[in-house]
Amino acid sequence: MSQKICIVGGGIAGLASAWYLQRGAAERGRALDIELIEADDRLGGKIVTHYIEDSIVEGGPDSFLTEKKSGPELCHALGLGAQLLPSNDAKRNFSIVHEGRLVPFPAHCRLFIPLNDEAIRENPLLSDAGKQAMANEVNVPARMDEEDESLSAFVTRRFGREVLDRMAAPLLAGIYAADPDTMSIMSTFPAFRAMEREHGSLTAGARAIAREGKGPGSVFTSLSGGLESLVQALREQLSCTIRLSTRLESLSGIQADRIILSIPARDAATLVHREHPALAEALREIRYGSSATLAMLFKTEDLPEIPGGFGFMAGREEPCAIHGCTWASNKFESRTPKDRFLVRVFFTDIPANEESMVATALSELKRLSGIDARPIWTRANHWKHGNPLYEVGHRETVARIYAEAEKVPGLSLTGSSYEGLSLSDCITHAKALAEQLLA
Ligand SMILES: Cc1cc2nc3c(=O)[nH]c(=O)nc-3n(C[C@H](O)[C@H](O)[C@H](O)COP(=O)(O)OP(=O)(O)OC[C@H]3O[C@@H](n4cnc5c(N)ncnc54)[C@H](O)[C@@H]3O)c2cc1C
């Protein structure tokens, strides 16, 4: 008799769970009957690619961080290896909005960590006192325990406040669309604390890694046809039953040996609250932030000049109505034809509608980069409560959730709420879960 598995949620976590289960079962000669249930009328969850005007426009994630291998590995396994597209690192530099203008982020840094003395001495973002604090990082005693702390506490403790506000927070908290004062270092960038323990300082650690040549090649990797080609390939290769436009309201009535909830923890809480209130309560401890992306396509000829680099992020102390901006045509060159230029603007303070988003974005782009043109096409994607906030103590929260989930026979949890929110993190976790269930 084949084992029946019901997967709820057709984002990358659910799709990857189904695919690794199917492949693992085939390798072991086992029969699995998998059903995947998705509330939306499409698969992919936060992965949304718009195909417009011969351009490829991402509405959610735009790439894998190359350092995390699971995303590109899954693409290879699906036969998409030839479509993997490295970011155009010749144009990798980006800027920070600082004192009302775009200031280039210093070269020779690994993220915000200085790889040589020039990255400190010539740093255009820091005052003399800020540079001194950055240079002094090698002398700050290393913290050896594994207790959590916020990103702000960590960076300030080692590098001082200016490095936090003008470099680390825009860069790192920007990725999570989170508040650095509450964001957990141990659940978001535990490698920094490991580096501190191992090398005594981040500066020493980053320089040792650079000497060994272990840094990534291109920082980001995407797919030439957009990230939705990953969703399409998964769908094509899955032989399971897929039910779209079906929002599961409760676990009761599902006939399955195993239910995998690959949905955000807040949705999982709604789903289980009647039958398993303690689990729902634990799931609700994870809070969510909202964000929105606005894609704007310009005619190249309408721009005074093509902006350089990958884009910019707003410094923490900076009054700026947008969170950041990617020059998407520079980041991945084949995204648009030569006569089009694609810009993606990020909001965490989200204007009421697309019209005011466009107006706000254009006014900030004019102020900061001199772009004074009308886009020929725009598209907003709202991610209301779309960003799980990995707050200080997140590991302990997740441990409490897992402990409650274990009390429910046949229930598993996966997805971006728990052990990493990047696409590759979701894939790593889905793969490990599949292995565990097939063991
Ligand atoms: C704007 C933005 C940019 C990002 N950029 C990047 C990036 O560049 N690189 C990167 O690695 N990561 C990025 N991320 C993070 C990454 O995209 C997400 O963490 C990841 O896609 C989440 O996948 P998931 O499968 O866990 O959840 P989701 O994609 O949210 O999928 C969950 C699915 O479950 C469905 N669902 C929910 N409740 C139910 C129910 N009751 N019944 C049935 N179905 C249900 C939903 O409709 C949804 O389709 C970004 C995120 C955002 C929002």
The ligand as an SDF file (V2000), in Angstrom:
LIG
                    3D

 53 58  0  0  0  0  0  0  0  0999 V2000
    9.7480   40.9490   -1.8230 C   0  0  0  0  0  0  0  0  0  0  0  0
   10.5520   39.7230   -1.4480 C   0  0  0  0  0  0  0  0  0  0  0  0
   11.8140   39.5630   -1.9860 C   0  0  0  0  0  0  0  0  0  0  0  0
   12.5510   38.4270   -1.6580 C   0  0  0  0  0  0  0  0  0  0  0  0
   13.7920   38.2670   -2.2320 N   0  0  0  0  0  0  0  0  0  0  0  0
   14.4530   37.1120   -2.0380 C   0  0  0  0  0  0  0  0  0  0  0  0
   15.6130   36.8340   -2.8130 C   0  0  0  0  0  0  0  0  0  0  0  0
   16.0070   37.5970   -3.7100 O   0  0  0  0  0  0  0  0  0  0  0  0
   16.2820   35.6560   -2.5690 N   0  0  0  0  0  0  0  0  0  0  0  0
   15.8290   34.7560   -1.6410 C   0  0  0  0  0  0  0  0  0  0  0  0
   16.4740   33.7090   -1.4640 O   0  0  0  0  0  0  0  0  0  0  0  0
   14.7020   34.9750   -0.9120 N   0  0  0  0  0  0  0  0  0  0  0  0
   13.9930   36.1180   -1.1100 C   0  0  0  0  0  0  0  0  0  0  0  0
   12.8230   36.3360   -0.4420 N   0  0  0  0  0  0  0  0  0  0  0  0
   12.3380   35.3050    0.4960 C   0  0  0  0  0  0  0  0  0  0  0  0
   11.6840   34.1150   -0.2260 C   0  0  0  0  0  0  0  0  0  0  0  0
   11.1150   34.5250   -1.4410 O   0  0  0  0  0  0  0  0  0  0  0  0
   10.5790   33.4840    0.6250 C   0  0  0  0  0  0  0  0  0  0  0  0
   11.0310   33.2950    1.9440 O   0  0  0  0  0  0  0  0  0  0  0  0
   10.1560   32.1230    0.0590 C   0  0  0  0  0  0  0  0  0  0  0  0
    9.7940   32.2480   -1.3080 O   0  0  0  0  0  0  0  0  0  0  0  0
    8.9920   31.5790    0.8940 C   0  0  0  0  0  0  0  0  0  0  0  0
    8.6170   30.3090    0.3950 O   0  0  0  0  0  0  0  0  0  0  0  0
    7.5510   29.4180    1.1850 P   0  0  0  0  0  0  0  0  0  0  0  0
    7.2500   28.2580    0.3170 O   0  0  0  0  0  0  0  0  0  0  0  0
    8.0210   29.1620    2.5650 O   0  0  0  0  0  0  0  0  0  0  0  0
    6.2660   30.3550    1.3710 O   0  0  0  0  0  0  0  0  0  0  0  0
    5.3280   31.0620    0.3060 P   0  0  0  0  0  0  0  0  0  0  0  0
    6.0420   31.3950   -0.9400 O   0  0  0  0  0  0  0  0  0  0  0  0
    4.6560   32.1500    1.0660 O   0  0  0  0  0  0  0  0  0  0  0  0
    4.2630   29.9230   -0.0560 O   0  0  0  0  0  0  0  0  0  0  0  0
    3.2660   29.5220    0.8360 C   0  0  0  0  0  0  0  0  0  0  0  0
    2.0550   29.1030    0.0120 C   0  0  0  0  0  0  0  0  0  0  0  0
    1.0730   28.5690    0.8980 O   0  0  0  0  0  0  0  0  0  0  0  0
   -0.2060   28.9720    0.4400 C   0  0  0  0  0  0  0  0  0  0  0  0
   -1.1420   28.8610    1.5740 N   0  0  0  0  0  0  0  0  0  0  0  0
   -1.1530   29.6010    2.7170 C   0  0  0  0  0  0  0  0  0  0  0  0
   -2.1470   29.1920    3.5310 N   0  0  0  0  0  0  0  0  0  0  0  0
   -2.7560   28.1580    2.9000 C   0  0  0  0  0  0  0  0  0  0  0  0
   -3.8400   27.3050    3.2450 C   0  0  0  0  0  0  0  0  0  0  0  0
   -4.5070   27.4340    4.3970 N   0  0  0  0  0  0  0  0  0  0  0  0
   -4.2370   26.3350    2.3570 N   0  0  0  0  0  0  0  0  0  0  0  0
   -3.5790   26.1900    1.1840 C   0  0  0  0  0  0  0  0  0  0  0  0
   -2.5290   26.9670    0.7990 N   0  0  0  0  0  0  0  0  0  0  0  0
   -2.1110   27.9420    1.6530 C   0  0  0  0  0  0  0  0  0  0  0  0
    0.0210   30.3770   -0.0690 C   0  0  0  0  0  0  0  0  0  0  0  0
   -0.9980   30.7560   -0.9930 O   0  0  0  0  0  0  0  0  0  0  0  0
    1.3980   30.2570   -0.7170 C   0  0  0  0  0  0  0  0  0  0  0  0
    1.3220   29.9650   -2.0870 O   0  0  0  0  0  0  0  0  0  0  0  0
   12.0370   37.4460   -0.7560 C   0  0  0  0  0  0  0  0  0  0  0  0
   10.7650   37.6350   -0.2000 C   0  0  0  0  0  0  0  0  0  0  0  0
   10.0190   38.7470   -0.5550 C   0  0  0  0  0  0  0  0  0  0  0  0
    8.6300   38.9010    0.0190 C   0  0  0  0  0  0  0  0  0  0  0  0
  1  2  1  0
  2  3  1  0
  2 52  2  0
  3  4  2  0
  4  5  1  0
  4 50  1  0
  5  6  2  0
  6  7  1  0
  6 13  1  0
  7  8  2  0
  7  9  1  0
  9 10  1  0
 10 11  2  0
 10 12  1  0
 12 13  2  0
 13 14  1  0
 14 15  1  0
 14 50  1  0
 15 16  1  0
 16 17  1  0
 16 18  1  0
 18 19  1  0
 18 20  1  0
 20 21  1  0
 20 22  1  0
 22 23  1  0
 23 24  1  0
 24 25  2  0
 24 26  1  0
 24 27  1  0
 27 28  1  0
 28 29  2  0
 28 30  1  0
 28 31  1  0
 31 32  1  0
 32 33  1  0
 33 34  1  0
 33 48  1  0
 34 35  1  0
 35 36  1  0
 35 46  1  0
 36 37  1  0
 36 45  1  0
 37 38  2  0
 38 39  1  0
 39 40  1  0
 39 45  2  0
 40 41  1  0
 40 42  2  0
 42 43  1  0
 43 44  2  0
 44 45  1  0
 46 47  1  0
 46 48  1  0
 48 49  1  0
 50 51  2  0
 51 52  1  0
 52 53  1  0
M  END
$$$$
